Amino acid sequence: MNDKYKFATEANKNRIKRSDFKAPFWAKNRHVQTLWPRFIQRRRPLALRVEKLKLPDSDSVKVVWGQPESQENNKGIAVLFHGLEGSVKSHYANDLMAELQSQGWQTVLMHFRGCGGELNTTPRAYHSGETEDASYFMAWLDKKFPDLPKVAIGFSLGANMLLKFLGETPAQKFLKAAVAVSTPFKLAECADSINHGFSKVYQRYLLKSMVKTLRSKMRLIDYKGLIPIDDKKVAKLANFRDFDQNVTAPLHGFADAEDYYQKCSAISFLKHIETPTLVLHSIDDPFMNEAVLPKEHELSDAVQLELSDTGGHVGFLQGTPWKPNIWFHKRISDFIAPFSIHKGVKE
């Protein structure tokens, strides 16, 4: 592991730890780790029930429950937040929901606005720092199931959003614990890093989806005066920074892309978190670089950062090519277990 993270001090042992994850010989490459679970590994079977949650501004988000939805014998509720252009069908969401359901957790995923195969009805979309919808959703969930303990797991963009929520509302009472996987801690650094080398392939794939969704909405909603470019120019946006400068920032009240990155990066909120939080991260994540990693002094006592040399972006693939498995399923299960209703944790 990089010399910067040798964990020589007692303080580091409390907040920054070496992960137990070890990549198998056939999956040490960061792109294999990132792409295999997404495109090759089979999804686990998962029965779902979809519900629409109306938001205060009359827009809505798609909420998806793992079935059966029941309070009987539940350990608690595990809430999931997906990554950029993700959904309940994303490999990390589907398979973790299936795993936690099998262990007795009720699972539920909140799609961000416009995600999950349905356009939302307002110009407003979602971004790495959009915590209002998630906060409203968790308050609704707490009212619906007041006696069940709740934990949350966020992936990538959803991880950044979750950490920001926990840091800006340290006294929150909705969640007993949280887990963040493959967090883009510094958004500006990530936007620059993914715009180089092979990582541009990931950017191109995601940006194509983002542009397609926006252009579909522009056919239904008048964006004149909301963003400084028209449909033809949107189609020519070349990278995340361009998109954030011309779309994300003006659409959501930021002065420009830099203002958005600075105000919404999770790195600024980690030291304020009071909820027990596990952060899982791979140093070789192709969506970013080592410059995004938090230092020990940037973490609160409630946050535990576990770093591995390998693992890619939301990968952490183990096993064999014919029988692969995802390491973070067990790590997350072990971390949230003490917060289960069956472990004597009281609301």
Secondary structure, 3 states (H helix, E strand, C coil): CCHHHCCCCHHHHHHEEECCCCCCHHHCCHHHHHHHHHHCCCCCCCCEEEEEEECCCCCEEEEEEECCCCCCCCCEEEEEECCCCCCCCCHHHHHHHHHHHHCCEEEEEECCCCCCCCCCCCCCCCCCCCCHHHHHHHHHHHHHCCCCCEEEEEECHHHHHHHHHHHHCCCCCCCCEEEEECCCCCHHHHHHHCCCCCHHHHHHHHHHHHHHHHHHHHCCCCCECCECCCHHHHCCCCCHHHHHHHHHHHHCCCCCHHHHHHHHCHHHCHHHCCCCEEEEEECCCCCCCHHHCCCHHHCCCCEEEEEECCCCCCCCEEEECCEEEEHHHHHHHHHHHHHCHHHCCCC
